[in-house]
């Protein structure tokens, strides 16, 4: 027996055939609208301000999201990318052809309508429809509660329904677009140039992560989808560019969580002749300015907290942060076994396969990040956790590296870049030796990058910003899938 939704779909197909039988093309090539709904509202306000101004005919286009019949008068809600407006149909004023088309309309159809703007007695901005055009017949009914689609899995799998049904979702992705545009503006104004680097790479480098692999048939060669933008961007410093950046997709074949997704968007920037202290200042200014420009304030709600992103931010060494929030001074436990025993004494679950650097990282994830709600820069990381960062002067086990955390989210990672080719090769070889046989991460040595360093790379500061997490913070979203238009999901059987 056919379901209710199947019956509705069948009825819509029958309407489609009726419309076609009257010689109307239900999927025309073009419709020239004169205004968006937002522009129409502004025009109406202008007409009302000039009480003698004659109402003009405007043409609008969008999707029907509600139908309120009232005898011989019907009201439809029309929504486009800019907003919503009410349409008024006086059935006794419509031509026979227009009336027949109107009676075959459904919620979800995309239409064009022309007429004059007025305001109803209740104050509702309205277009009195004089002519009507069908632009796309919707054969599937919208979700029952189109104004609040709540099925999370359906929202992610059919994002187009989420955008139709939830104005909040549309707003989130508008903010995302504005954030990226504002970041570009910030960097461009400071003399950075935007570049593009390969997605398919012969070596998986620039981060400690497990890559996706693919095979290039024409070259008969395996490639990795990039796990970072870093190594190619620093090649450009070698080539003579002083300030470069890229906003691009990154791919890591790892676990999924509320903060992790197998493909995500990163900003990476590199500037010659600066160090991580300079990058700290630039990051604070950039996030503060972007937030002010996009959100209209530097204060945003995240979870149950108000986060103030105005520069400058609090700064704390990693050693002090871990000691403060976990009670463990990791510097006094220089071996993995010693640190592991200390963590177990505090009833902390510890993976016996994790090395010293990963144990410190576990302390950061478990104790430090969740406590840092206001933006905080945690700096000076162990060298063993930072193979691409320069060693701090007079502290051979410490690297000039920082991470920025706000709302408990890591939003940025940065270094004073290591530019000594001999030391960089030594670090890579140590990483390779450490990870031989490991399943969870692969580490490959990028020989061409090392060769590039031998030609000389200027001292530089590098920055990586997680665009998805920054948007999560600004839009008060607890899950990364809420800010990615088409997140990866397990296929349904």
N, C-alpha and C positions, 0 to 999 in steps of 0.2 A: 504493500500500500504506500502511495506517495506521501512524503512528509509535507507538513504545512509550508516549509520553505520551498520544496519542489513545486508545490501547487502555485505559489506566488511567482516563482520564476517562469512557470508555464504561462501564467496569465500575462506576464510582461512580454513574453515572446509573441503572444497573440496580439497584444497592443502594437507591437513592432510591425507585425504583418499588416494590421489595419492602416497604420500610418503610411507604410510603403504603398499600399493599395490606392491611397489617395494621391499618389504621385509626389510625396514628400520624402526627401532624402534624410534619414534619421542620423546620419553621420556625415554632415557636410564638411567641405574642405576648410572653410574660414568663416569667421564672424568678426566684423569690425565694431568693437565696443568703443564708446566715446569716453567712458569713465570707469574707474574701479569703484567699488562700494564706498571706499574711504573718500575718494574724490567727489563722489555724488553727495555724501553727507556734508562735505565742506561747501559744495555748491549750494545746497539747500540752506545752510546757515548764512551764506552770503546773500541769497535771495531774500531771506527773512530780515536780514539787516537793512536791506534796501526795499522797504515795503512796496514801492511802486514798481520794482523790477518784475518784468514779465517772465513767468516760468518757461524754461526752454526744454525741448525734447532731448533726453539722454538715452544712451543705449548701454545696458549692463549685461554681464554674462557671468554665470556661475552654476553651482549645484543647488538643487532644491533640497532643503534639510527639514522642512516642516510644511504641513498643509492644514489650514484651518477653514473649512467651508462654513459659511453662515448664510444659508439660503441662496439668494441670487448673487451674493458677494462672496468671494473666496480670497483668503490671504495665504501667500506662500512666503517662506523665508528663503532668501537667495544668499549663498555664501560663496565668496571668491577668496583669492589669496590675501586680500587686504582686510576682509571683515565680512559683515552681514548687513542685509537690508531687507525690509519687508516689501513684497509685491502685492498689489491690490488688483483683483480682476472683477470688474462689473460685467457679469455674463451677458446682460442685455445690451451692452455697448460693443461687444466683440462681434467680428464678422463670423459667418457660419463656419468658414474654414478654420479660423483661429479658435473658435469655441470647441470644434471637434478635436483639434490638437490638444487644447487645454484638458479636455476630459480624458485623454489617454496619457496624461503625464503621471509620473510616480515620484515619490521621494527618492532621491539619488540621481534623477535625470539632470543632465547639464543643459541649460537653456540660455537663450539670449532674449532680452525683453527691452522694448523701447517705450517711452512715455514721459510724463511730467512728474516732477517731484512735489510732494506736499507732506504735511504733517497731520496725522489723525488727531481726533479730539483727545485721545489719551497721550498725545505727544510723540507718537511713534513715527520716525522718518519712513516714508513710503513712496514707492513708485506706482502710479496708476498706469497699468499696462495697456498700451494701444496696439502694439504688434508683438508677435511672439515667434520665436524660432527654436526648434529642437536641435541641439548641437551634439548630443550623445545620449542614446537611450540606455538606461541602466537596466541590465537584465537580471542582476542579483540584488535582492533587498539589502539595505544597510542593516547593521546590527540593531536589535530591538531598541536598545537605548543608545542611539547614535551619539548622543551628547555625553556618554560616559562608558565607552567600551572598557570592560574591566578584566576580560580574559587575558592574562599576561602573555601566555604562549601565543595566542592569536594576535595580540598587538605586535609582537616581535616578528612573527612569521608573515603577517599581512600588514606591514607598516602603513600601507596606503589606507587601510581601514582605520588604523589608529589616528592618522593625520586627519581623516574626515571626521572621526568621532570625538577626538579629544583636542580641544583648542590648546590645552596646556602642552601637548606634545609638539604641536606646530610651533608654539612659542619657544620651546626648548631648542629646536633646531634652527630657528631664526637667531637665537642668541649665539648658538655655535658658529653660525656663519659670520655674525658680527664680530665675535671674538677673534676669529682667524683673520678677518679683514683688518681689525685694529692692531693685531700683532704685526702684520705685514707693514702697516702704516708706521708703526713705532720704529721698526728696524730699518725700513727704507729711509726714514727721515734722519737716521743716524749713520747713513752711508753704507749700510749692508746691501748686498745684491742677492737676489733669490736665484737659486740654481736647482738643477735636477740631477740626481745621480742614479745609477742602475738599481733596479729592483732585483734582477737576476745577477747573482755574484758567484764567482768561482770559489771564493773563500767566505766562510761564515765568521765574520769578525766584527769587532767594535762593542761586543757585550758578551756576557756569559749566559748563553741561552741555547736551547735546542732548536735548530732551524727546520723549516720545511724544505724538502728536496724535490727537484723536478728534472726532467731529461730533455735536452735540446736535440731534436732529431737531426737537424741539418748538420750540426757540429758534432753529433754523437758524443755529447759531454753532459755530465751531471752538473746542475747549478743549484745554489741555495737561494731561497727568497730571503732578502736581507733581514737581518736581526737588528741592525742599527744603521744610521746614516753616516756615522762618524768618519770612518777611514777614507772614504772618497772625498768628503768635504775637506779633510785635512790635507789631502793631496793637492787641493786647490790653493791652500796656503803656500805649499811648496812651489806651486806654479806662479805665484805672485799676487793672487787676490789677498787683500788685507782683511776684508769683512764679508763673510758669506753665510747664507742660511738656507735651509730647506724645510718645508712642511710636507711630510710625506708619510705614507703608510709603511708600517713595520709588521713583520710576521714572526711569531714565535710559537713553536709547536709544543706548547706547555698547557698547564691546567687552566681551568676557567673558574672565575670567582666574581664577586660583586665589583672587584677592582681590576680584574685581569680578563683580557679577551685575546684570542689568537692573532687577530689583526687589529692594530690600533694606530693612532696618528700621533706623530712626534714632530715637534719643532727642534731642530738642532742648529745652533749658530756657533761660528768660530771667528774670533777676532785676534789678529796679530798684535803683539807687543803689549798685551795685558795679562793679568793673572786672575786667580779665582776671586780675589777680593774685589777687583773691578767688576767681575761678572755678577757677584752678589748684589752690588749696587744697581747694575743694569736690570737684573731680574726683578728686584723690589720695585723699581720705577716702572718697568714694563707692566707687571701685573696690576699695580696700583692704577696706572693710567688706563689700561684696557678695561678694568672693572668700572672705573669712573665713567669712561666713555660709553660703554655698552649698557651698564646697569643704572647709571645716573648717580651712583654712590660707591664708596669703597667698603661699605658694610653690607654683608649678605647673610641671609639665614641659611644655615646648614644643619640639618637635623634639628636639635633643640637649642642650638647655639647661634649667637651672632658673631660672625667672623669679620674682623676689621683688617682689610688688606692694604690699608694706607702705609706707605713707606715712611720710615725704615722699620724693619722687622727685628724681632728678638734674635740674638745669635748665641749659640752654645756649642762647645766642643762635643764631639761624639762621646768621648770618654766621660765627660761630666754628665751628659744626658743619660747614658746607659746606667751609670752609677746612681744617679738621682732616682731613676724610675724603676730599676731592678735590684739595686743594692749590690751589684756585681761590678768590680773594677777589672775589666777584662785584661788590662795591661799586666796585672799581677798573675795572670794565668796564660802564659805564652804558648802552651801546647793545647792541641785539641782535646787530649785525654784529661788534662787538668781542668780546662774550662767546662768540659762535659760533666765531670764529677761535681763541680761547683754548682752547675745548673740543676743537676739531679738532686743535690742536697736541698734545693728550694722547691722540689716537687715539679720541676719543669720537664715536660716530655721532650726527649732528645733523640733524634735519629742517629744511630751509631755510625752511619755512613758519612755524616756531614763532617767536613774539615773545619779547621779553626775559623776561617773567614765566614763560612756559612753559619757557624754557631753564633758568631757576633751578629750576623745579619738576623738571625732568629730572635736575639735579644732586642734588636731594634724594632722588628715587626711586632713582637709580642708586648713590649713594655714601653717603648718610646713613642712610636707613631700614634697609638690610640690616645695618648695623653696630650698631644700637641694640637690644640684646637686653634689658637691664634697662630698666625704665620710665624714660623721659626726656621732659621737657618742652622742646621747641624753641620759642623765642619771638622776637618782634620780626621780622616779615616785611615785605618791601617793600610799600608802599601799592599798587603796580600789581598785586600778587597778592591784594589784600584790599580789594575795593571797598566792603564793608559794615562795615569796621572803622575805628575812630577813629585818627587820626594821633597818633603819640607826641609828647608835648611836647618841643619843641626839636630834633626830628628829623623834618623834613617828609617824608622819603622812607620813613619806617618807620611801620608800623601796629602797634597793640597787639593782636597776634594770637599764638596759640600752637597747636601741634599736640602731641599726646601719642603717643609711639611705644613699643611694647613687643614683644619677640619679632620685631622687624623689621616689625611691623604698625602702621599708623596707626590708632589706636583713637578719637581725639578731635580736635576742631578747635574753637577758641573765639576770641571777640573781646571787646574793649571796643567796644560797639556805636556806630556812627556815628549820631548823632541830629540833625545839622545838615541840614535839608532842602535848603538851597541847595548845600552841598557834596555831598550825596548825589546830587542831580540832575546835577551836574557829572560825578561819577564814572560814573554810569549812561550819560550821553551819550558819555563817552570810551570806555567799554566797547562801546557800540553801534557807534561809528565804527570801532573796531578790528576788530570782527567782521563788519562788513558784507561779504557775499559769501562768508563762511566756511561750509563745509559741515558741519564737525564739531561746531560749537556754535552755538546760537542764543541771542541775548540780547535780551530784550524789556524795555521800561521799564514798570514797574507804576505807572501814574499815581496810582491810588488810594492806594498805599503812600506815595508822595511827598506826597499831600494829607494823609494821616494824620500824617506827620511835621510838617507845617506847623501842626498843632494842638498840637504839643509832646509829645515822648516823653522820659521821664526818662532820665538817664544810666543805663546798664545793662550787664551782662555776659551774654553768650550762650554756650551750650555745645552742641555736637553730638557725640554718641557713636554710633559704628557698633556696633549690638547684635550683628550677625553676626560681626564681627571680634573683639569682646570674647569671645563664646562660643567662637570658634575658639581663642583664646588659652587659655581656661580648660579646654577639653576636648582640647587637643593635636591639633587638626585642621588639616591643611595646606591644605585646599581649602574655599572658602566654601560649595560645594554640600553639604558634609557637615553643615552646620548649618542648612540651609534645607530644610524638609520636602519641598516640591515645587518643585525648581529648574526653570528654563526650559531646555528642550532642543530641538534641531532635530527637527522631525517626521520620523519614519521613512517612507520611501516604501512 
